[in-house]
Amino acid sequence: MVIYDSLSKKKLPFKPISEGLARIYACGPTVYDDAHLGHAKSAVSFDLLRRVLQAEGYEVKFARNFTDIDDKILKKMEQTGKSLEEITEFYTRRYLQDMSALNVADASISPKATENIAAICELISSLLQKGFAYEIVGDGIYFDTRKDGDYLSLSGKKEGAGKNIARVASNDAKHDEKDFVLWKFDENWFDSPFGKGRPGWHSECVAMILAHLDSGDPHFCIDIHAGGADLLFPHHENEAAQCRCARHRALSKYWLHNGFVQVNNEKMSKSLGNSFFVGDALKIAPGEALRFYLLSSHYRANFNYSIADLLASKKRLDKIYRLKKRVRDVLVPAAGQNSTTELPAAEVKFRSEMM
C-alpha cells in the first residue's frame, strides 16, 4: 500500500511503526454548530482508509478528537446564554448522529480538550522549559516560531505567511507574527502552572495524541495524521512544531489531507456563509448515497457540491444495487443446491485498486 504524504509531497509505501498496527489521528470538529459537508468529506475519506487497512489485516487505533473549548464556542455561549457543556454536548451528539448516517465507524478513542487539560499543561510546560515558548503578560503563553528551524517545512509556506492567519491571534507583543497562543489567560477557566486560562487550539491535538496514541517510538509518535487541506496551515504546521520542539520527535510518519468541498468553486465554510449541513443533504438523499457521492472523486481533489450531482449519485448507487441483486440471483444456488462459484479475479482487482 502506498500513501501520498503531504510532508514529502511523495507517494510512500506504508510501513507502520509497529508491525500489524496502524495508529491514525484525524482532527475532529469544533462542536459549536452542526457538521457541514466539509466535515463529512474528511470523515468518509479517512473512514475508507481505516476500512482498507483493516481489510488488509491491520489493527487500527483510530482517534478523532472533539474541540470543546474554543473562541467560537465562547461566542456561541454569549449568543445563546447556554453553558459550555450544553452547547458542546448537544453538537457532539448531532455530529455523531450525522456520522452514523454516513456509516462512519466510531473512533477507537474520542478525546475532548476539556478532559485533557493536564496533558496540555504538561506539553506547554515542556516548551517553556526548553525555551520554545514565552509569556506575554496579561495575555498568554505563546510558541516562539523563530526558535524552530524547521517551522513551515510541512506546509511549504514562505516567510511572511503570518499575516491574517485563521485562528492565530494578532498581538504587537509577539516575537513574530506567526507565533501562536498555547495558553490564553482567562480567570473564568482552568487552573494551570502559568495561571488560570484555557488552551490554544493548536496545542490540544498534540497533547491528546501524546496522551492517548503515542507509539513510544524514538522517531515518530503516530503513523498517520489526517485532516482537511485547510488544516495543513497553520494548524498541522503548529502541531508538528510543538511535538518536534517538546519531544524531539516527529508527530506523525505520514500526513494525509483531503481536498476542500466547494460551492460554485469557492471553499465551503461557515465563515463564508455558504455551508451545506450534513443534515440538510440527508433530507435530499440517504446517508449511503451521500457517502457514495463524497467518495466519487479523488480524496485529495477539491469537490464541488451540487444537489443535482448528489441526486445523480443516488441514481448510480441504486443502479449498483440492482446489479448486485442480479449477480446474487445468478450466483446464489437454489435451495438444496451447492455452489462454489466465486469471483476471485474481481476481488484481486478491487484490492489492487485500493492499494
CORFENCOR-V593243 format. One record per helix or strand of 3 or more residues. SS is the DSSP state (H for helix, E for strand). FROM is the first residue (numbers start at 1). TO is the last residue. If there is no record, write none. Layout:
ss:from:to
SS:FROM:TO
SS:FROM:TO
//
This chain:
ss:from:to
E:2:5
E:10:13
E:21:26
H:37:55
E:59:64
H:71:80
H:84:101
H:113:115
H:117:129
E:133:136
E:140:143
H:145:147
E:181:190
E:197:199
H:201:212
E:220:228
H:229:247
E:250:258
E:261:263
H:278:282
H:287:294
H:307:331
H:344:354
//
